[in-house]
Amino acid sequence: MSAAPIRVLLVDDEPMIVETIRMILDFETDWVVDTCTRPAEALERLNGEPYDVVVSDFLMPEMDGVEFLGKARERQPHASRILLTGYADKGNAIRSINEVGLYHYLEKPWDNQALLLILRNAAERSRLLREMDETIKRLEASDRRLADLRSRLIREFL
Amino acid sequence: MSGTPDAAWIDRLGEALEDYPDPAHLLDAGGRVRRANGAARAISTLSPEAHVSEHGEAVRCCACDVREALAAGAWRRWHWAAPQGTRDAAAGRYYEVAVWPLVQGVERALLGAVVAWHDVTLPLRLEHHLFSEAEALENTVAERAEEAHRLELRLEALGRDLVALRESQADILRQDRLLTLGQLASSLAHEIHTPLGAILANADLTRRAVARLREPGADRGRALEALDRACAVMNDGGQRIERLVRTLRNFARLDESPVQTVDLHDGLDATIELLGHQLRDRIAVVRDYGDLPLVACRPDAVNQVFLNLLINAAQAIEGHGTITVRTRVDGDYGVVEIEDTGTGIAPDNLARLFEAGFTTKPRGLGTGLGLAICRRIADDHGGTMDADSTLGHGSRFRLRLPLAGAQEVRSR
């Protein structure tokens, strides 16, 4: 499981922004980084392989970041959601923390060190959630096997 | 008339007086009438012998005056008013009565006297009339002077009011301009924010890559690639900021003369670009530009109209919508239309749209002067400004500027 690379999806209508974040992640990490400039296109991608972190801009032409992240949550609940906001939209970002289960928000212009720290923590959280999910599934499976075994034992002894 | 005047001489004098046009009497030394001329005989009221017991204002005792003149042996003249109610022509008239005693020799022996009656009713009335007129005039002049003083005070007060009014009007105009510029500034700040953020992040990435290159055994290829890409993005970001600044300068025309011949499309493009942030995220801007010749105008003023109309259009749209910017030539006019798919304007409000001070915007968002200023700018250019709207479907604002003859743009 941990061998699979961490996957990040970046959404911002400004190509300059998604490109810059991708470059920083390319330089500092070995993650797989996908970028989209349209939320609709990003939702398509979320129907496919699982992502660990989804980063979205707040102000976008077709759909705002909060709405997009809400839809991302429905598709991939374990992926950590991060909202990128301009100074003026900070209030909206804070309100949406509960609304879409936001992991964090990042104010533009961001500090690369903070960006990396938040994204790393977000990825780790997502991995832990997924591992916990796997463990619970494994436990449930063993539980079912145990129950099965026990019922077979009882049948054989009776 | 040599020798001693005698009774015969007196009689000849009496005859000479006969045809004199004014009434005249010839008296003897005792003051008794010896002869009345023709004019005097026609008016019985005139009598030098008349005694009037009541010495009223206009009534005088002629006999008394005559007696005094004869006693003094010197001529005498007075005014006499004929009593009202007499049956002859003298009734109510004024006479200047003169008496000339006739004396003889060094001993000044009194022979008689001549009394002449000259009707001065007309000059007296005229004089009286002039006097009362003058008096009335004097009163009027005094009243006028007082009124003038009051007006002067009122004028002074009005002057002070006007200064205060002008100041507050200037304040409001300044406030409206600040509001518009504030919206522009916030939009511009947002526009600069993106490339600026990218430049800062890439500067940091550059630092990281250089630090990595200095490490022994570092992945040089990866660091160099990061440097390469960071430089490219920083360059793009810098150019974008440069373009914004140029657009802003183009919009404000800070360094150029007031009236110029310009392509209105440049002003529209610059304004749309500067408002990019307010428009791009939720509003599609459709540019339906026709063939428009260059127009002589004050570009800063015309761009202010574009800015006002575009901000209004954006504010009229709740959520997502479209603004269509259309240009065309209509006769001798260049027409710019800005149409939105916003909430529209109620018919009652439409009529008052261009009134100064009329606004439906919340406090702090509008001074109610934006459109009034737009119309004034259109007027100053010899153009017009109008609007139509359908409630619930959107509005269309139309600016018409004359293509020719705009040389005489009024400057404010």
Chai-1 contact restraints between the chains, C-beta under 6 A:
chainA,res_idxA,chainB,res_idxB,connection_type,confidence,min_distance_angstrom,max_distance_angstrom,comment,restraint_id
A,E14,B,T194,contact,1.0,0.0,6.0,A-B,restraint_1
A,M16,B,A198,contact,1.0,0.0,6.0,A-B,restraint_2
A,T20,B,A198,contact,1.0,0.0,6.0,A-B,restraint_3
A,T20,B,A201,contact,1.0,0.0,6.0,A-B,restraint_4
A,T20,B,N202,contact,1.0,0.0,6.0,A-B,restraint_5
A,T20,B,V233,contact,1.0,0.0,6.0,A-B,restraint_6
A,M23,B,R229,contact,1.0,0.0,6.0,A-B,restraint_7
A,I24,B,L205,contact,1.0,0.0,6.0,A-B,restraint_8
A,F27,B,A226,contact,1.0,0.0,6.0,A-B,restraint_9
A,L59,B,D281,contact,1.0,0.0,6.0,A-B,restraint_10
A,P61,B,D281,contact,1.0,0.0,6.0,A-B,restraint_11
A,K108,B,G197,contact,1.0,0.0,6.0,A-B,restraint_12
A,P109,B,G197,contact,1.0,0.0,6.0,A-B,restraint_13
A,P109,B,L200,contact,1.0,0.0,6.0,A-B,restraint_14
A,N112,B,A201,contact,1.0,0.0,6.0,A-B,restraint_15
A,N112,B,D204,contact,1.0,0.0,6.0,A-B,restraint_16
